Amino acid sequence: MLNKIMENVNVDAIFITDMYNLRYFTGFTGTTGVALATKNGNFFFSDFRYKEQGAKQVEPNGFQFVEVGRNSLDKVKEKIDELGIKKLGFEDLNVTFSYYKKLEELFAVSMYPLGDSLVKQRLVKKDHEIENIKKAIEISDMAFSETLKIVKVGITEKEIAAHLEYIQRKLGAENRSFDTIVASGYRSALPHGVASDKKVGMNELVTTDFGAYYNGYVSDMTRTFFVGDEISDKQKEIYDIVLEANKMAIKQVKAGMKCSDLDKVARDYIASKGYGDNFGHGLGHGIGLEIHEAPTVSPAGDIILEENMLITIEPGIYIDGFSGVRIEDDVIVKKDGCVVLNKSNKELIMIK
C-alpha cells in the first residue's frame, strides 16, 4: 500500500506525522510518534513511554520500533542518511510551514507533498473497521434510548449532553467523538449548537447530534424530538420534510454514484418544499478514524462512491429564531444500495 504510493508520487520514502494516518498504517494508538516508510523497511519512532506498547502495535504492521530521546528527528535523519534517501514524501495537509522548513533543513533531502494520497487509502473500510464503527453506533443508539427517559421540560441542554456521554462511556466508549450538540427551541436552528445552559421549554423541538469512539473508530448520529403536547403545523412540516429527504437519499445510495448527485437528491426535495435556503450544509461526510473524513457528500463532492465506504446522511432545515431539524444516519455503501447502521427510531418522538 505505502510502496504503491511511493511509486505513484515518485519518492524514496514517506514521512508520516498525522496521528490518524499513523494509527491506520502502523497501528499505533499513542499520542507521540512519527513513522518513516521506505522501500527498504518501515520504521516507527517514539520515546521510552511507548517502548513496549509501540513495539507490540507497530511490528505486526511491518514497522520496526525505534526508541528516541528528546531530539527524535535526529534518529529519523540518521535512518534517512543510512538508507540513502534523496526524495521524501511528506504530509502537506498536516505539516505546518515552520515544521516543513525544519524538516527540509535537518533532513537535507528533496521534499515532495503527498496531498491526499494517504487519506484516500482510508476511503474504503476494511472488515475490522466496519465492525468497530458498528459497535460505536450501537453504543450511541443505546445511549439515545436511555437519555430520552430523563428528558423533560426544564432540563438543561448540558444535562442531556452529559447523560448521553455518560451512558456511552458506561457502554464501553473511549470518549465522545466530538463536542455533543444539544440544541432546543430557537437554538435548534443552529446546525452546530453545542449544548448550553438553556433549559428545554414546553413545545420545543430538540436536536441531539453526538457520537462515540470505540477502538479508535467513530459513530455520528442526529435525532430531533419534540418536548411538549402541542406541536405547531410548521414544526411538524419541517420535521416531515427532513425525514423524507433522509429516506429519499438513503434509497438512492449505491456504489458508482457521485457524491454531489446524492447530495442533490435531498437538496432538490427540500428546495421543492420551499426550504432550499434553509439547508446550508452538505448532505453528509465520511466517518472512520475521524469524525469528518473523505468523501464529502455535498454539491462540491466529486468522489464516486465505492462499496464499503461509510458515510452519513444528514439533511436539515434551520429557520433562524424559530427552530430547526436534522436527522442523521450512518450508512455503508453497497453495490446496489446501502445498509443503515443506526437502529434508533426516526419517526417523530413526542415527550410530554
JOGIQUI-V86545 format. One line per field, one symbol per residue. ss: DSSP state (h for helix, s for strand, l for the rest). A space follows every 10 residues. Layout:
BEGIN
ss: ???
END
This chain:
BEGIN
ss: lhhhhhhhhl llssssllhh hhhhhhllll lllsssssll sssssslhhh hhhhhhhhhh hlssssslll lhhhhhhhhh hhllllssss llllllhhhh hhhhhhhlls ssslllhhhh lllsllhhhh hhhhhhhhhh hhhhhhhhll lllllshhhh hhhhhhhhhh llllssllll sssshhhhhl lllsllllsl lllsssssss lsssllssll ssssssslll llhhhhhhhh hhhhhhhhhh hhlllllshh hhhhhhhhhh hhlllhhhll lllsssllll llssssslll lllsllllss sssllssssl llsssslsss ssssllssss llllllllls sl
END
